[in-house]
Structures are given as structure tokens and as C-alpha cells.
């Protein structure tokens, strides 16, 4: 595997730390900074808001949906800029979530022939992680590529 690092980025402190650690461990490496985003259309609120909607409401919802994609692209670019500052050759990638997030990351890693997937960990305990999802754990156990989970700083 000679592909880039695939760094998961949600603009959290943990994701920023993961970028910094990747830059220290792999100076000058190619990286793709991935931001996953959820479409407004995928929410229950969207589906219910359009029941019996007029054309004006539907247009407003479409505008919000487009804005979500733009924000996702800017977030991915912000992560790529942080990666460049950390010494990586980085490019952004935003993908709309359609399924389980860890499966989307796995698919992206395969598509990119990523050498390594890098993700920050929120440091949730076992009960919180079961209730809130445990993204890094799901990725670590299900990704077909090697995964580096960067723990949160002890200073946090």
C-alpha cells in the first residue's frame, strides 16, 4: 500500500490532534483529509417538514441542503490546511453519509488505496461509547486498512 494517509476530520480537538500526530509521525506524507457529513434529507425532520409542503418551503429546504454540502467542503479544506501546516501534502475530501460512517471511511480508504487511516478518539468509556456509537472503535474493528487511533490529550 503506497497510497496516502486517510485522516478523519470533524473539526474537533481530537481530530486536530490526530492531524498533528500524523504530521509528526509521517512528515511529508501525502494525506487525504476526510470529512463526513449528514444530508438534511436523511433526517426525520426533513421528511416531516416536506409533508404537504408548498413550493417555497421545498426551495428553502433545497437551499439548506446545498449549504450543508458547501460547509462540509469548507470543513474538509480546513482540515487539509491544518494537515499542510503539520507538514503533510494534503487534499480535502467531503463525503455525504449514506450508511454507517465507519463503512464509508473503509470504502474511501479502499478507493484511495490508503496506507493508513488516522482517527482521533474522544476517550469515551465503554458505556458512553456503546450509547454514542464509538466511531473509532467501529473503524478499528471493521476497516480493511491499518488504523491509527490517536488518544485525546491528557491535558484535556
C-alpha positions in Angstrom: 0.0 0.0 0.0 1.6 3.2 -1.2 -1.4 5.4 -1.0 -2.0 8.4 1.2 -2.9 8.6 4.8 -6.6 9.0 5.2 -7.3 11.3 8.1 -10.8 11.5 9.5 -11.7 15.1 10.4 -14.7 16.6 12.2 -13.0 19.8 13.3 -13.0 18.6 17.0 -9.9 19.0 19.2 -9.4 15.2 18.9 -9.3 15.4 15.1 -6.9 18.3 15.2 -4.6 16.3 17.5 -4.8 13.3 15.1 -3.6 15.6 12.3 -0.7 16.9 14.4 0.3 13.4 15.4 0.2 12.2 11.8 2.4 15.1 10.8 4.9 14.2 13.4 5.0 10.5 12.6 4.9 10.8 8.8 6.5 14.1 7.8 6.0 15.0 4.2 3.5 12.1 3.6 0.6 12.5 1.2 -2.7 12.7 3.0 -6.4 13.0 2.2 -8.4 14.7 5.0 -11.9 13.3 5.0 -15.0 15.0 6.5 -18.2 13.0 6.6 -21.5 15.0 6.6 -25.1 14.1 7.0 -27.6 15.3 4.4 -30.5 17.2 5.7 -32.6 15.0 3.5 -31.6 12.0 5.6 -33.2 13.4 8.8 -36.7 12.7 10.0 -37.2 16.4 10.4 -36.7 17.0 6.7 -39.1 14.2 5.7 -41.8 15.5 8.0 -41.3 19.1 7.1 -42.0 18.4 3.4 -45.3 16.5 4.1 -47.8 18.8 2.3 -45.1 21.5 1.8 -45.6 24.3 -0.7 -43.0 25.1 -3.4 -41.4 27.9 -1.3 -40.7 25.6 1.6 -39.3 22.9 -0.7 -37.0 25.6 -2.3 -35.8 26.7 1.1 -35.0 23.1 2.2 -33.1 22.5 -1.1 -31.1 25.7 -0.3 -30.3 24.4 3.1 -29.2 21.1 1.7 -26.8 22.8 -0.7 -25.4 24.9 2.0 -24.7 21.7 4.1 -22.6 20.4 1.2 -20.7 23.6 1.0 -20.0 23.7 4.7 -18.8 20.1 4.5 -16.3 21.1 1.7 -15.0 24.0 3.7 -14.6 21.8 6.8 -12.6 19.3 4.8 -10.5 22.1 3.4 -9.9 23.5 6.9 -8.6 20.0 7.9 -6.4 19.8 4.8 -4.9 23.2 5.6 -4.2 22.1 9.2 -2.5 19.0 7.7 -0.4 21.1 5.4 0.7 23.2 8.4 1.6 19.9 10.2 3.9 19.1 7.3 1.7 16.8 5.2 0.9 17.1 1.5 -2.9 17.2 2.0 -6.0 17.4 0.0 -9.6 17.7 1.2 -12.4 15.2 0.7 -16.1 15.6 1.9 -18.4 12.6 1.6 -22.1 12.6 2.4 -23.0 9.8 4.8 -25.2 7.2 3.3 -25.0 4.2 5.7 -22.6 3.6 8.6 -19.8 6.1 8.9 -17.1 3.5 9.6 -18.2 1.7 6.4 -17.9 4.9 4.4 -14.4 5.5 5.7 -13.4 1.9 4.9 -14.7 2.3 1.4 -12.9 5.6 0.9 -9.7 4.0 2.3 -10.0 1.2 -0.3 -10.8 3.6 -3.1 -7.7 5.7 -2.3 -5.5 2.7 -1.6 -4.8 4.4 1.7 -1.7 3.2 3.6 -3.2 4.1 6.9 -6.4 5.5 8.4 -5.9 8.1 11.1 -8.7 9.0 13.6 -8.8 10.8 16.9 -10.5 9.2 19.9 -12.9 11.1 22.2 -11.8 8.8 25.0 -15.3 7.7 26.0 -15.7 5.0 28.4 -17.3 1.6 27.4 -20.8 2.6 28.4 -20.7 6.1 26.7 -19.1 4.5 23.7 -22.0 2.0 23.4 -24.6 4.7 23.8 -22.9 7.2 21.5 -21.6 4.9 18.8 -17.8 4.5 19.3 -16.8 5.5 15.8 -13.0 4.9 16.3 -13.8 1.5 17.8 -16.0 0.5 14.9 -13.4 1.7 12.5 -10.6 -0.1 14.2 -12.5 -3.4 14.2 -14.0 -3.2 10.7 -11.6 -1.3 8.5 -9.7 -3.4 5.9 -6.7 -0.9 6.2 -4.5 -0.3 9.2 -6.0 2.2 11.6 -4.1 4.6 14.0 -6.3 5.8 16.8 -4.8 8.9 18.4 -6.0 9.2 22.0 -7.1 12.5 23.3 -4.5 14.6 25.1 -4.1 14.0 28.9 -4.3 17.8 29.2 -8.0 17.8 28.2 
